[in-house]
Amino acid sequence: MAPTVDEELKLRLYNGELSDLGPAERFLKVLVDIPCAYKRMESLLFKVSLQEEISNLKESLITLEAACNELKNSRLFLKLLEAVLKTGNRMNKGTYRGDAQAFRLDTLLKLSDVKGTDGKTTLLHFVVQEIIRSEGVRAARALKECDSFSSVRSEDLSEDYPSDADMDYRSLGLQVVSHLETDLENVRKASLLDIDVITNTVAKLGHALVKTRDFVNAEMECSADKDREFYRTIKAFVEKAEVDVTWLLQEEKRIFALLKNTFDYFHGTAGKEEGVRLFVIVRDFLIILDKVCKEVEKSTKIARTTRNKQSSVAPPDNQLQKSSSDSLSASARELRERLFPAIKDQRMDDSSSDDDSLSP
């Protein structure tokens, strides 16, 4: 709302009574007599807003860095990707797509669209069912090592654990998988950020710093004797701001390089134009995964209730109990084979249950 050049000139040349002017004109008449009044206000606005801007940008950059590290270092997320890749290769066995080495993460959002013969169970249900068994065993081992799961016998934690513990391990493994969203909390936060806003804000602060520094060095220095206090205050601020903004520019460059590296890691090619699309994909996938885990948990509870009822009707001896559990496991396998015939007679856990690494 600064006056135009013509308006400012008219105010400077006005020699009449101030009382004849309106309130706004009287205020501006005093203001235009202050040297560089509007540039001073711009400098002061930059001074009072800089730290808040830097704090917000720093928080966003920290979130982006944490999100990149979470994705690349999440053993469970990488195992899910491995499971999806292997499942896809088995379903496409015998075709040109049956020996894929990788897939774009967009595919994760399509897993719930591939349904079994019942029209309800999705491919993601199948993937979850396949990995919760091994995840349960892994979690039980970790808990026993911490002496927090003493009820699990050491022989139960072997590769050939008794099948009557199968449902318990699956339940424990399901808890592990359902907590993936918590493990990737910063990915969800990063998906809400706007890379363009971050870039533009950093650039805006850089331009404001240059403008303020030029003003202090070129114009204020000439009138320093008259405005010594203002000059010292702004000059000291500019010296500190140069350190903060320089750090911010370097940090932005480092985080964006990490961001591109993460995109390349999962997608093969990427650029700044990708924005945070990778995080958005993973966030949406985690929402779908959470829904599937709840559905699997519900079906598991139903199966457990059925087993308990059968046990209460005719308490079996150890051999009969093992046989009953074997029958339940076999029924579950047969159900999955009927739902997804293309994956019949093939298991995922056998080849990847203890593989903690994955090279996409």
VOVO-189450 format. One record per residue (C-alpha): residue in one letter; x, y, z. Coordinates in pm, whole numbers, plus 50000, padded with zeros to 5 digits. Layout:
% residues N
+--------+-------+-------+-------+
! residu !    xx !    yy !    zz !
+--------+-------+-------+-------+
!      a !     X !     Y !     Z !
...
+--------+-------+-------+-------+
END
This chain:
% residues 360
+--------+-------+-------+-------+
! residu !    xx !    yy !    zz !
+--------+-------+-------+-------+
!      m ! 50000 ! 50000 ! 50000 !
!      a ! 50299 ! 50230 ! 49952 !
!      p ! 50221 ! 50549 ! 49759 !
!      t ! 50321 ! 50566 ! 49395 !
!      v ! 50611 ! 50787 ! 49286 !
!      d ! 50371 ! 51063 ! 49179 !
!      e ! 50176 ! 51042 ! 49503 !
!      e ! 50495 ! 51054 ! 49708 !
!      l ! 50617 ! 51360 ! 49514 !
!      k ! 50288 ! 51542 ! 49572 !
!      l ! 50311 ! 51471 ! 49945 !
!      r ! 50667 ! 51599 ! 49963 !
!      l ! 50578 ! 51921 ! 49777 !
!      y ! 50265 ! 51990 ! 49980 !
!      n ! 50311 ! 52304 ! 50191 !
!      g ! 49956 ! 52357 ! 50309 !
!      e ! 49805 ! 52291 ! 50649 !
!      l ! 49829 ! 51926 ! 50760 !
!      s ! 49481 ! 51957 ! 50909 !
!      d ! 49345 ! 52003 ! 50557 !
!      l ! 49462 ! 51649 ! 50466 !
!      g ! 49278 ! 51331 ! 50543 !
!      p ! 49410 ! 51090 ! 50816 !
!      a ! 49583 ! 50862 ! 50562 !
!      e ! 49749 ! 51152 ! 50381 !
!      r ! 49866 ! 51309 ! 50707 !
!      f ! 50025 ! 50978 ! 50810 !
!      l ! 50196 ! 50932 ! 50471 !
!      k ! 50318 ! 51295 ! 50473 !
!      v ! 50517 ! 51219 ! 50788 !
!      l ! 50626 ! 50878 ! 50659 !
!      v ! 50775 ! 50999 ! 50328 !
!      d ! 50998 ! 51243 ! 50518 !
!      i ! 51174 ! 50946 ! 50685 !
!      p ! 51468 ! 50833 ! 50467 !
!      c ! 51407 ! 50494 ! 50303 !
!      a ! 51100 ! 50434 ! 50522 !
!      y ! 50957 ! 50145 ! 50319 !
!      k ! 51291 ! 49971 ! 50275 !
!      r ! 51340 ! 49999 ! 50650 !
!      m ! 51003 ! 49832 ! 50710 !
!      e ! 51086 ! 49555 ! 50462 !
!      s ! 51410 ! 49493 ! 50649 !
!      l ! 51229 ! 49483 ! 50983 !
!      l ! 50964 ! 49245 ! 50848 !
!      f ! 51238 ! 49016 ! 50719 !
!      k ! 51410 ! 49036 ! 51058 !
!      v ! 51104 ! 48941 ! 51263 !
!      s ! 50992 ! 48658 ! 51030 !
!      l ! 51325 ! 48490 ! 50944 !
!      q ! 51362 ! 48260 ! 51244 !
!      e ! 51004 ! 48131 ! 51218 !
!      e ! 51052 ! 48064 ! 50845 !
!      i ! 51380 ! 47882 ! 50909 !
!      s ! 51224 ! 47679 ! 51190 !
!      n ! 50937 ! 47564 ! 50965 !
!      l ! 51171 ! 47480 ! 50677 !
!      k ! 51409 ! 47294 ! 50907 !
!      e ! 51121 ! 47082 ! 51038 !
!      s ! 51011 ! 46999 ! 50682 !
!      l ! 51365 ! 46904 ! 50575 !
!      i ! 51409 ! 46685 ! 50884 !
!      t ! 51082 ! 46509 ! 50801 !
!      l ! 51192 ! 46446 ! 50441 !
!      e ! 51526 ! 46305 ! 50555 !
!      a ! 51359 ! 46080 ! 50814 !
!      a ! 51106 ! 45958 ! 50555 !
!      c ! 51384 ! 45865 ! 50310 !
!      n ! 51573 ! 45675 ! 50579 !
!      e ! 51259 ! 45496 ! 50699 !
!      l ! 51177 ! 45370 ! 50350 !
!      k ! 51529 ! 45252 ! 50267 !
!      n ! 51593 ! 45093 ! 50610 !
!      s ! 51257 ! 44933 ! 50686 !
!      r ! 51321 ! 44559 ! 50679 !
!      l ! 50949 ! 44480 ! 50686 !
!      f ! 50862 ! 44720 ! 50403 !
!      l ! 51139 ! 44573 ! 50187 !
!      k ! 51015 ! 44225 ! 50270 !
!      l ! 50666 ! 44322 ! 50160 !
!      l ! 50810 ! 44445 ! 49830 !
!      e ! 50999 ! 44119 ! 49791 !
!      a ! 50684 ! 43921 ! 49866 !
!      v ! 50484 ! 44118 ! 49608 !
!      l ! 50756 ! 44069 ! 49346 !
!      k ! 50776 ! 43693 ! 49404 !
!      t ! 50398 ! 43657 ! 49407 !
!      g ! 50372 ! 43846 ! 49078 !
!      n ! 50639 ! 43630 ! 48919 !
!      r ! 50462 ! 43313 ! 49027 !
!      m ! 50128 ! 43435 ! 48892 !
!      n ! 50294 ! 43528 ! 48562 !
!      k ! 50506 ! 43214 ! 48541 !
!      g ! 50546 ! 43101 ! 48182 !
!      t ! 50487 ! 43451 ! 48042 !
!      y ! 50731 ! 43724 ! 47945 !
!      r ! 50647 ! 43895 ! 48277 !
!      g ! 50722 ! 43590 ! 48487 !
!      d ! 51081 ! 43672 ! 48568 !
!      a ! 51062 ! 44038 ! 48669 !
!      q ! 51347 ! 44184 ! 48871 !
!      a ! 51158 ! 44488 ! 48997 !
!      f ! 50829 ! 44676 ! 48978 !
!      r ! 50712 ! 45036 ! 49018 !
!      l ! 50566 ! 45115 ! 49358 !
!      d ! 50241 ! 45227 ! 49193 !
!      t ! 50173 ! 44853 ! 49165 !
!      l ! 50118 ! 44836 ! 49542 !
!      l ! 49796 ! 45033 ! 49503 !
!      k ! 49664 ! 44777 ! 49253 !
!      l ! 49707 ! 44471 ! 49479 !
!      s ! 49362 ! 44522 ! 49627 !
!      d ! 49213 ! 44526 ! 49277 !
!      v ! 49332 ! 44171 ! 49202 !
!      k ! 49069 ! 43948 ! 49362 !
!      g ! 49054 ! 43575 ! 49415 !
!      t ! 48785 ! 43345 ! 49280 !
!      d ! 48557 ! 43436 ! 49572 !
!      g ! 48548 ! 43798 ! 49458 !
!      k ! 48642 ! 43924 ! 49805 !
!      t ! 48992 ! 43808 ! 49895 !
!      t ! 49253 ! 44025 ! 49727 !
!      l ! 49611 ! 43958 ! 49630 !
!      l ! 49721 ! 44176 ! 49921 !
!      h ! 49533 ! 43943 ! 50158 !
!      f ! 49737 ! 43659 ! 50013 !
!      v ! 50068 ! 43844 ! 50054 !
!      v ! 49988 ! 43935 ! 50415 !
!      q ! 49887 ! 43577 ! 50497 !
!      e ! 50212 ! 43451 ! 50347 !
!      i ! 50450 ! 43669 ! 50549 !
!      i ! 50281 ! 43689 ! 50892 !
!      r ! 50387 ! 43331 ! 50971 !
!      s ! 50759 ! 43400 ! 50940 !
!      e ! 50723 ! 43744 ! 51099 !
!      g ! 50559 ! 43580 ! 51402 !
!      v ! 50848 ! 43339 ! 51444 !
!      r ! 51098 ! 43624 ! 51407 !
!      a ! 50916 ! 43837 ! 51664 !
!      a ! 50894 ! 43546 ! 51907 !
!      r ! 51266 ! 43485 ! 51878 !
!      a ! 51341 ! 43852 ! 51942 !
!      l ! 51113 ! 43856 ! 52245 !
!      k ! 51268 ! 43540 ! 52386 !
!      e ! 51616 ! 43686 ! 52348 !
!      c ! 51494 ! 43977 ! 52559 !
!      d ! 51346 ! 43731 ! 52812 !
!      s ! 51007 ! 43882 ! 52744 !
!      f ! 50843 ! 43579 ! 52589 !
!      s ! 50930 ! 43299 ! 52829 !
!      s ! 50615 ! 43106 ! 52741 !
!      v ! 50765 ! 43018 ! 52402 !
!      r ! 50971 ! 42702 ! 52414 !
!      s ! 51308 ! 42698 ! 52241 !
!      e ! 51199 ! 42407 ! 52025 !
!      d ! 50899 ! 42611 ! 51912 !
!      l ! 51137 ! 42864 ! 51759 !
!      s ! 51311 ! 42621 ! 51527 !
!      e ! 51239 ! 42618 ! 51158 !
!      d ! 51014 ! 42312 ! 51206 !
!      y ! 50815 ! 42448 ! 51496 !
!      p ! 50507 ! 42251 ! 51610 !
!      s ! 50215 ! 42328 ! 51389 !
!      d ! 49984 ! 42373 ! 51692 !
!      a ! 50165 ! 42705 ! 51749 !
!      d ! 50105 ! 42813 ! 51390 !
!      m ! 49801 ! 43027 ! 51466 !
!      d ! 49973 ! 43195 ! 51760 !
!      y ! 50271 ! 43287 ! 51546 !
!      r ! 50046 ! 43417 ! 51270 !
!      s ! 49864 ! 43634 ! 51523 !
!      l ! 50195 ! 43772 ! 51651 !
!      g ! 50319 ! 43826 ! 51295 !
!      l ! 49998 ! 44009 ! 51205 !
!      q ! 50065 ! 44254 ! 51489 !
!      v ! 50410 ! 44320 ! 51344 !
!      v ! 50277 ! 44385 ! 50994 !
!      s ! 49990 ! 44605 ! 51116 !
!      h ! 50243 ! 44829 ! 51296 !
!      l ! 50425 ! 44911 ! 50973 !
!      e ! 50232 ! 45237 ! 50946 !
!      t ! 50377 ! 45344 ! 51283 !
!      d ! 50728 ! 45251 ! 51169 !
!      l ! 50682 ! 45472 ! 50862 !
!      e ! 50524 ! 45766 ! 51044 !
!      n ! 50753 ! 46023 ! 50881 !
!      v ! 50659 ! 45890 ! 50537 !
!      r ! 50300 ! 45987 ! 50609 !
!      k ! 50411 ! 46333 ! 50729 !
!      a ! 50635 ! 46381 ! 50423 !
!      s ! 50347 ! 46295 ! 50189 !
!      l ! 50170 ! 46611 ! 50307 !
!      l ! 50460 ! 46842 ! 50221 !
!      d ! 50486 ! 47051 ! 49905 !
!      i ! 50836 ! 47051 ! 49755 !
!      d ! 50763 ! 47362 ! 49547 !
!      v ! 50660 ! 47556 ! 49858 !
!      i ! 50984 ! 47457 ! 50032 !
!      t ! 51195 ! 47553 ! 49729 !
!      n ! 51017 ! 47885 ! 49678 !
!      t ! 51038 ! 47978 ! 50046 !
!      v ! 51412 ! 47910 ! 50060 !
!      a ! 51461 ! 48117 ! 49743 !
!      k ! 51246 ! 48397 ! 49886 !
!      l ! 51458 ! 48413 ! 50202 !
!      g ! 51774 ! 48423 ! 49991 !
!      h ! 51642 ! 48715 ! 49784 !
!      a ! 51525 ! 48900 ! 50096 !
!      l ! 51870 ! 48862 ! 50249 !
!      v ! 52044 ! 49001 ! 49940 !
!      k ! 51799 ! 49292 ! 49923 !
!      t ! 51842 ! 49379 ! 50290 !
!      r ! 52221 ! 49348 ! 50274 !
!      d ! 52238 ! 49579 ! 49970 !
!      f ! 52012 ! 49828 ! 50143 !
!      v ! 52232 ! 49835 ! 50455 !
!      n ! 52559 ! 49855 ! 50264 !
!      a ! 52454 ! 50102 ! 49995 !
!      e ! 52193 ! 50333 ! 50146 !
!      m ! 52193 ! 50301 ! 50524 !
!      e ! 52570 ! 50327 ! 50551 !
!      c ! 52555 ! 50677 ! 50400 !
!      s ! 52313 ! 50794 ! 50668 !
!      a ! 52465 ! 50589 ! 50949 !
!      d ! 52556 ! 50896 ! 51152 !
!      k ! 52194 ! 51008 ! 51165 !
!      d ! 52047 ! 50658 ! 51224 !
!      r ! 52327 ! 50484 ! 51410 !
!      e ! 52104 ! 50261 ! 51626 !
!      f ! 51891 ! 50136 ! 51336 !
!      y ! 52201 ! 50083 ! 51121 !
!      r ! 52383 ! 49878 ! 51390 !
!      t ! 52075 ! 49667 ! 51457 !
!      i ! 52008 ! 49576 ! 51094 !
!      k ! 52376 ! 49526 ! 51010 !
!      a ! 52418 ! 49281 ! 51301 !
!      f ! 52101 ! 49102 ! 51190 !
!      v ! 52228 ! 49070 ! 50830 !
!      e ! 52556 ! 48915 ! 50948 !
!      k ! 52369 ! 48649 ! 51147 !
!      a ! 52109 ! 48597 ! 50874 !
!      e ! 52384 ! 48524 ! 50620 !
!      v ! 52501 ! 48231 ! 50834 !
!      d ! 52146 ! 48095 ! 50882 !
!      v ! 52037 ! 48131 ! 50519 !
!      t ! 52364 ! 47985 ! 50387 !
!      w ! 52313 ! 47681 ! 50610 !
!      l ! 51954 ! 47653 ! 50490 !
!      l ! 52057 ! 47659 ! 50122 !
!      q ! 52319 ! 47388 ! 50182 !
!      e ! 52074 ! 47177 ! 50382 !
!      e ! 51810 ! 47208 ! 50109 !
!      k ! 52064 ! 47089 ! 49850 !
!      r ! 52167 ! 46792 ! 50069 !
!      i ! 51811 ! 46679 ! 50147 !
!      f ! 51697 ! 46711 ! 49787 !
!      a ! 51993 ! 46500 ! 49677 !
!      l ! 51888 ! 46238 ! 49934 !
!      l ! 51530 ! 46264 ! 49808 !
!      k ! 51638 ! 46199 ! 49449 !
!      n ! 51858 ! 45911 ! 49562 !
!      t ! 51559 ! 45754 ! 49738 !
!      f ! 51341 ! 45793 ! 49428 !
!      d ! 51616 ! 45634 ! 49218 !
!      y ! 51644 ! 45350 ! 49470 !
!      f ! 51279 ! 45254 ! 49433 !
!      h ! 51185 ! 45382 ! 49087 !
!      g ! 51508 ! 45374 ! 48888 !
!      t ! 51464 ! 45727 ! 48756 !
!      a ! 51342 ! 46038 ! 48930 !
!      g ! 51360 ! 46413 ! 48935 !
!      k ! 51241 ! 46707 ! 49140 !
!      e ! 50924 ! 46709 ! 48936 !
!      e ! 50831 ! 46384 ! 49110 !
!      g ! 50768 ! 46589 ! 49425 !
!      v ! 50672 ! 46364 ! 49716 !
!      r ! 50474 ! 46124 ! 49496 !
!      l ! 50670 ! 45827 ! 49629 !
!      f ! 50564 ! 45908 ! 49984 !
!      v ! 50203 ! 45958 ! 49874 !
!      i ! 50203 ! 45612 ! 49711 !
!      v ! 50342 ! 45447 ! 50025 !
!      r ! 50098 ! 45639 ! 50247 !
!      d ! 49799 ! 45524 ! 50041 !
!      f ! 49934 ! 45168 ! 50038 !
!      l ! 49966 ! 45170 ! 50419 !
!      i ! 49600 ! 45274 ! 50447 !
!      i ! 49500 ! 44977 ! 50230 !
!      l ! 49735 ! 44747 ! 50423 !
!      d ! 49584 ! 44851 ! 50755 !
!      k ! 49236 ! 44763 ! 50628 !
!      v ! 49355 ! 44423 ! 50503 !
!      c ! 49530 ! 44349 ! 50835 !
!      k ! 49207 ! 44419 ! 51023 !
!      e ! 49017 ! 44183 ! 50791 !
!      v ! 49281 ! 43913 ! 50831 !
!      e ! 49272 ! 43960 ! 51210 !
!      k ! 48896 ! 43919 ! 51207 !
!      s ! 48915 ! 43596 ! 51006 !
!      t ! 49193 ! 43470 ! 51236 !
!      k ! 48977 ! 43528 ! 51543 !
!      i ! 48693 ! 43337 ! 51379 !
!      a ! 48927 ! 43048 ! 51301 !
!      r ! 49062 ! 43049 ! 51659 !
!      t ! 48709 ! 43047 ! 51801 !
!      t ! 48618 ! 42754 ! 51577 !
!      r ! 48927 ! 42562 ! 51689 !
!      n ! 48852 ! 42628 ! 52057 !
!      k ! 48495 ! 42504 ! 52016 !
!      q ! 48617 ! 42186 ! 51852 !
!      s ! 48867 ! 42132 ! 52133 !
!      s ! 48605 ! 42185 ! 52406 !
!      v ! 48367 ! 41934 ! 52246 !
!      a ! 48622 ! 41655 ! 52222 !
!      p ! 48950 ! 41729 ! 52407 !
!      p ! 49215 ! 41558 ! 52197 !
!      d ! 49540 ! 41407 ! 52313 !
!      n ! 49867 ! 41562 ! 52191 !
!      q ! 49871 ! 41361 ! 51871 !
!      l ! 49508 ! 41443 ! 51787 !
!      q ! 49565 ! 41812 ! 51870 !
!      k ! 49859 ! 41824 ! 51629 !
!      s ! 49652 ! 41647 ! 51366 !
!      s ! 49367 ! 41897 ! 51412 !
!      s ! 49604 ! 42190 ! 51378 !
!      d ! 49764 ! 42033 ! 51073 !
!      s ! 49418 ! 41999 ! 50927 !
!      l ! 49342 ! 42368 ! 50988 !
!      s ! 49672 ! 42472 ! 50827 !
!      a ! 49606 ! 42245 ! 50533 !
!      s ! 49257 ! 42389 ! 50495 !
!      a ! 49398 ! 42741 ! 50493 !
!      r ! 49649 ! 42646 ! 50224 !
!      e ! 49380 ! 42476 ! 50016 !
!      l ! 49161 ! 42787 ! 50046 !
!      r ! 49438 ! 43013 ! 49919 !
!      e ! 49514 ! 42772 ! 49636 !
!      r ! 49150 ! 42775 ! 49530 !
!      l ! 49134 ! 43153 ! 49549 !
!      f ! 49459 ! 43203 ! 49355 !
!      p ! 49517 ! 42890 ! 49141 !
!      a ! 49821 ! 43050 ! 48975 !
!      i ! 50016 ! 43027 ! 49302 !
!      k ! 49925 ! 42669 ! 49384 !
!      d ! 50190 ! 42450 ! 49555 !
!      q ! 50424 ! 42744 ! 49608 !
!      r ! 50509 ! 42915 ! 49936 !
!      m ! 50675 ! 43244 ! 49998 !
!      d ! 50808 ! 43185 ! 50348 !
!      d ! 51024 ! 42889 ! 50249 !
!      s ! 51265 ! 43106 ! 50050 !
!      s ! 51249 ! 43444 ! 50220 !
!      s ! 51140 ! 43405 ! 50581 !
!      d ! 51482 ! 43470 ! 50727 !
!      d ! 51621 ! 43693 ! 50458 !
!      d ! 51670 ! 44031 ! 50625 !
!      s ! 51817 ! 44202 ! 50322 !
!      l ! 51679 ! 44296 ! 49989 !
!      s ! 51850 ! 44448 ! 49690 !
!      p ! 51582 ! 44599 ! 49467 !
+--------+-------+-------+-------+
END
